[in-house]
Amino acid sequence: TSGDSPALLVKAVGSTYTSSVLSVEAEKGAASDFNLISASAGGKEQFAVRGDGLVDVATFQAGLITSKSGLSVTSGGLSVTSGGATITAGGLTVSDGGLVSKSTADSVNLEVRSEVTDFNTDLMQLNVVQDSASSETNFNFLAFVNADTGAGAGSTTNVERVAEVDGTGSLNLLGSAAGLSVASGGATILNGGMTVINQSPASGSDTVLSVHGYDKEYQGDYLDV
């Protein structure tokens, strides 16, 4: 055929029709070595339904995908240009490649939240699986880094590492102006004591340890040894 007429038109007549307008059947059992449907343009296959039900699409653009047995992307990845992605059940598992969350908006980049009223377990776990002979000091659970705009993801240049939580659980404050500020509740050290060292004093008269009391009516000890 030529022009703008369909090469093949299959039409069901009647508003009460309830069967299949087109049925494709093969006596052979489900298998991956044949296609039930193959659609090509210019000699290149654009769409195919394999004998085992797998659908192969060269370029896909649609508002909705409904699948009874899941969706698998074997190559090329998955890109969502708008609308985001919502997982209502089953969670998300990344087997390899890691997870990067980045945003150009001035808003929260990553939020981990539980909406269970009587929540009583861990909101988030960071697990490192290694043999018992491995050192707990050769990795960090967390690293806090300030990066310049020219530093790409994973870059070690134009960045300042300001804090770390290492494998032993120790918190290391590394920033050029790093310090520890406790707004309330105080601080309790059960073992190990406390050491205060000023490694780069501006002058020989710099105070290394200062204890202040701001309550004029306070009657206790500011420092008890």
N, C-alpha and C positions, 0 to 999 in steps of 0.2 A: 504494500500500500504506500501511498505518498500523501503529501499535504499534512493537514492537522487532524486527520481522523485516526482513531485507535486501530492498531493492527489486529487486535483481538478484543472483542467486547463480550464479557460474560455477564449476563443480566438476569436477575431473579424478579419475576413479575408478581405483584400482589403484596398488599400491606400486612398480610398475616403470615408471610413466609418465615419459617423458623429453622430451616436446615442450613447447609453449607453452600454458599454460592459457588465455591470452587474447592474441590477435594482432590488432593494428590496422594496416591497410594502406591506402595511398592510391596510386592509379595515377600521380598527379602527382609529379614529382620533388621532392626536398628543397627547401624554400623557407620563408621567414619570414612569408609572408602567410596562413598557415592553421595550425590546431592539429590535432594528432593526438588529443590528449586535452584536455578542458576540464572542470574540476570546480568547481561554484559552490555557495554556501550563502547563502540570504537575498538572492539576486540579485547577489552579489558573487563574482567569480572568485577561488578560493583556490589552485587548482593547475592548471597547464597544461603540456602538452608540445607545443612548437611543431613545425611541419613540418620544420624543420632540426635538430631534436634539442634545442634550448634548453629548459630546464626553468624555469618561473616559479612560485615559491612565495611566497605572501603572508606566511606565518609558518612558520619552519622550526625544528624542535627534534628532534634525533636524536643518537645516540651515534656514528654513523659515516657518512661520506660517501665513496663510491667513484666516481671519475670517470675515464674513459679519456682525456678530452681537456681536462682542467683545469677550474678553477672560476673564474667571473668574477662579481664583485659590481659591478653597474652603478650602484647608489645605496644609501644607507643605511649603508654601511660594513660592517665585520666586527667582531663583539664576541665575545670568549671569556671567559666568566664564571669558568670553572675548568678545570683541566687543562693550561693553557698551550698553546703551539703549537710543533711540532717540524718542521724542514725537514731532510730527510735528504739531499737533493741539489738542485742548482740555485741555491742561495743565496737571498738576499732583495734585491730592488731597490726602492727608494722613489724614484719619479720626481718627486714634488712633495709639499710639505707637511712635509718633514723627519721626524725620528725623535726621539721623547721616551721615555726610560726612567725610570720613577719607581717607588719602592717605599716601603711603610710598615714594612717589616721591617728589623731591624738586621743587614743582611747586604750583601754585594757587590751593587751595583746593576747594573753592566755589566762583563762579563768578555770579553776578546778573547784566545783561546787557540789555539795550534797544537799538534797532537799528532803532528807529523811528526818523527821522530827526527833526521834530518839537515837540518832546516829551515834555509835559508840566504838567505831573501829578507825583504821587509818584512812585519812582522806587521800593521801598519796604516798606511795612507796617508791623508793629508789633502791633497786637491788643490783648488786654486782656479783655475778656468779664466777668463781674461780677456785682453783684448788687450794688446799689448806697451807701449802708451802709459799703461796704468793704473799707479798707484803701488802699490808693495809695502808702503807704510806706512799705507795707509788701511783695512787689515783685519787681523784676528788669526786665526791658526790655532787658538789655544786661548785661553780666558778662564776663570780660576778665580774663582768667586764664592761668598761666604758670604751666605746669604739668611735673613732672619727667617722665622718660621713664617707670618707674614701676607703674605709676598710670593708671588704666583702665578708660574706659568711665564712666562718672558720679562719679568718685572717689572723696572723700573729703580729702584723705591723699596724701602726697607727692605733694601737689599743692599749688600755691600761687595766691590768687585772687588780681589782681593789679588794677582793675578799675570796676566800676559799673555805669549803668544808671538806676536809680530807677523809680518807678511808677509815680513820680512827674516830671520826666525829669531832675532831678539833676544828675550831673556827679560827682562821688566820686572817687578820686584817692587814692588807698590803698596800692600800692606797697612800698617796703622798700626804694626804690630810686625814688618814684613817684614825679612828679612836673609838672608844666604847662609851656610850651614854645610856644610863639607866634612869628612866623617868620616874618609876615607882617600883616598890617591891624589893629594892636593894639587890645585893649579889651575895651568893653563898658559895664558898669553895670548900668542898668536903675533904679533898686530898690534894697534895702537891704544892700547897702554899701559893704565894703570889710574888712575882719578881717584877720590879719596875726599873727599866733601864733607859736612860736617855743617851742614845748612841751618837747623836749629832747635835750637841748643844750649841745654841747661838753664841753663848758666852759662858764663862766659868761660874756665873752666878745664877744660872737657870735652876728653877725649883724642880726636883725630880718627883716628889710626892707632896701633895698639899691636901690637908683635911680641913674643910670649912663647915661651920655651923651657922645657919641663917635665922634660927629661931631665938629671939632675945630671951625667951622664958625657958629655954631648954636647960635641964638640970642634970642630964646624964653625962656619960663620957663620950667625947668625940673620937677617941682612940683608946682601945682597950687591948693590951698585950698580955 
